[in-house]
Amino acid sequence: MQHNTLLSASPSGDTSLNGYRFAVQRYSLDNSWRRPKKGNVLIAGSPLRIFRLSAAGQKIAESLEQTGEAPVSGQLLVTRLIDAGALHPLPSLDGNAPTLADISIVIPLFARSENDIARVRGLIAEFSAFPHVLVVDDASPIAFPEMPNTNVTVHRREFNQGPGAARNAGLTFISTSHVVFIDSDVQCTPEDICELAKWWSLPKLAVLAPRVKSLNWFQNGAVIAAYEEARSPLDMGALPARVRAGTRVSYVPSALLLCDVAALRAVTGFDESMRTGEDVDLIWRLDAAGYSCRYEPSIEVQHLPRTTMQQLAQQRMGYGESAALLAKKHRGALAPLRVSGWSTGVWASIALGFPLIGGVVAAGTAVALSRKLRFLPDAEKESVRLATLGHLHAGKQIASAVTRVWWPIALLLALVSRRARWALCIAALVPALSDWWTTRPHLDPIRYTLLRWVDDMSYGFGVWKGVVREGNYDALIPELSSWPSNMQQKSPTEV
């Protein structure tokens, strides 16, 4: 959690910021937004931050809460809140969002069957109104045929180099300001893309991604499809977000991305050396370069689910293998666990059979936090709330790390320790059953839990495989913060 002091901009009537002009804009509050007693303290964002507002800042916050709008004088504050993930822009009202004429379509393709060819033909038929549709055939076993459509180009590569290289190849042919990369197994319509484009309302926005849901495919009682509907690795959830490493939505999949062509070219596009994880790497490089990437779940497209257990395991293993290379390129961004040392102490004490000590540590954390947060209304109550939520979230994260990345170590410990066996069973069962109860998938809890184990263990196996191959162990090392000592007040920052 971070602590910031925010002062609103002076009411000068200026509508510009760093050379950009702001149009009439409305916003939605993040679900983390809390302003205790409607005072001068705002708790919001991802990761969670505490903002101290000036008198003018409080008026801006009240306006955002009541109308979803902010005065021109508050744009500096609004920009900070958007960057923190505390506030989200709604569709622009100025008409400057990209239109159909500004967008080209690139479809990377590796066709293994005639069904793959047929799906791409269907996408081409859907997107006939766009100025340019480019199919990049990445040396498929079944070559994609030339198309008679005037707006369709087929570019066949001599050697297969993976989806990142195929998208880069397509990018070189694009003359429009924006491009949509869409995988061949995604189902969407031109209306979906036009609706998504309406959310293009921020300066320096480079990538806008919709929600990618697993296709409802239960005619034959498809168990894996039912599981992926509830827990697809491509579905980033129902809440909008600024996309950044270490936040609630740390990446978006490249199944469908609306991108600014100039921004992608400025960072040299996708890393062609990466067969998987290239979409995560692109988002993080764009963020480091000062661009904004956003996730908008109100626009939904569908993705074909895996159809066999082997496909599911191979997909998750491939994602895991990319973690070591990503960790090597983006130091600290791939830690399997990010919690405070205090929370680690609480759960370690409980796991070792000392729940009383864990309770004492948890209580001590709340007391220490209340001293740091004296400026909060009802500081003691808020500190207990924040500390409790923090410890519960940490417990879930620790259980996930144990069963997802560290399961080989946990399994070895379970062979020699009864207490470790109990801890592993609890970590494997409680989060899975909790998620089942929350999501209520078209599956019974037993099959859902078993599939989740296959999912997590396949990913973890891929992580270890990638770590050994790359000789880099960052993807296995947790990041422990010093919270609550990092809550010390910082110097005020004028915005």
ABEGO torsion letter per residue (X at the ends): XBBBBBBBBBBAGBABBGGBBBBBBBBBBBAABBBBGGBABBBBEOBBBBBBBBAAAAAAAAAAAAAGBBBAAAAAAAAAAAAAGABBBBBBAAGABBBAAABBBBBBBBBABAAAAAAAAAAAAAAAABABBBBBBBGBABBBBBBABAABBBBBBABBAEAAAAAAAAAAABABABBBBBBAABBBBAAAAAAAAAABABBGBABBBBBBBBBBBAAAGBAAAAAAAABBAABAEABBBBBBBGBABABBBAABBBBBAAAAAAAGEBBAABABGAAAAAAAAAAAAGBBBBBBAABBBBBBBBABAAAAAAAAAAAAAAAAAAAAABBGAABABBBBAAAAAAAAAAAAGBAAAAAAAAAAAAAAAAAAAAABBGAAAAAAAAAAAAAAAAAAAAAAAAAAAAAAAAAAAAAABAAAAAAAAAAAAAAAAAAAAAAGBABBAAAAAAAAAAAAAAAAAAAAAAAAAAGBAAAABBBBBAOAAAABBBBBBBX
